Amino acid sequence: MKIIHLHHSGFLIQFEDKTLIFDCFTKIPNNFMRKGLPHYFFVTHGHSDHYSKDILNVGSEFQPTYIFSDDIPEMSTPRNYRMAPYQHMSFGGMDIRTFGSTDLGVSFYIATNNHRIFHAGDLNWWDWDPALRPDIDPVQEEEDFKSELAKMKGLPMEFTFIGVDPRLGDSFYKAGKYFIEEFHPKVLIPMHFRDDFAIIKKFKVMVEPTDTFIPDFKGRNITLKTNG
C-alpha cells in the first residue's frame, strides 16, 4: 500500500488491485496511474480546491469510477455514483460509508483490502478568528464538529486525513488533536494547507506525545509506503 500526497487535500492510495484518489483538483503525474487496474475517484464536495472536472477525462485504460458528494451535479459519465451524508454502499471490494461535514458535502469512511481509511473533506473544527470571520459562531462550530465525530464512535480508524488549515491561526491544530484523542488512529495525515508544509511540524509539536504516526510530507507528489 502506498499513499501519495498530490496537493492540499488530494491523495492517491495504491493497493495491488486498485487505486483510490481523493479530492484531486491538480494534474496527477502519469507514473502514479496504472493501466489495466480500476481507479476510484472520491470527491467530498464541489469546492474548487477539492474537485476539478478534469478527472472526468481519465482514459478508459484506467477504468475510472467516480464517487461524488451529492452537492455535485449529476454527470453523464459511466460508473458515476453520488452519495449524501450517512449513506452506505459496497462495490469493487470496498465498503463505503459517508458522514457529514461542517462545511459542504460529505466525509468518506472506506474499508478495503483489510484497511480502514477516513478522509474528512471539509469536516473540520472551523475555529476562525472572530476578527476575520465575525459571521462564525465559534461555540457552534466546536459543537458541530464534535457532534459529527460522535456519530463515528466505535469505528476503527487506521489511516485518517484531517484538515490542518493555517488560515485558522492558533486554532489550526484543534481538529487533528481532538481526532487523535477520540479515535487514536494508527496514522493521521494532515491536509488542507495548500503548500504550507511547515504546518505539519507545527502540528506534531501541538499533539505530542502521541502513538499516532504523523508523516512529515515535504512537498507535492511524495509517496508514503506502508505495510500491507
Buried (B, 14 or more C-beta within 10 A) or exposed (E): BEBBBBBBBBBBBBBEEBBBBBBBBBEBEEEBBBEEBBBBBBBBBBBEBBBBEEBEEBEEEBBBBBBBBBBBEEEEEEBBBBBEBEBEEEEBEBEBBBBBBBBBBBBBBBBBBEBBBBBBBBBBBBBBBEEEBEEBEBEEBBEBBBEBBEEBEEEEBBBBBBBBBBBBEEBBBBBBBBBBEBBEBBBBBBBBBBEBBEBBEBBBEBBEEBEBEBBEBEEBBBEBEBEE
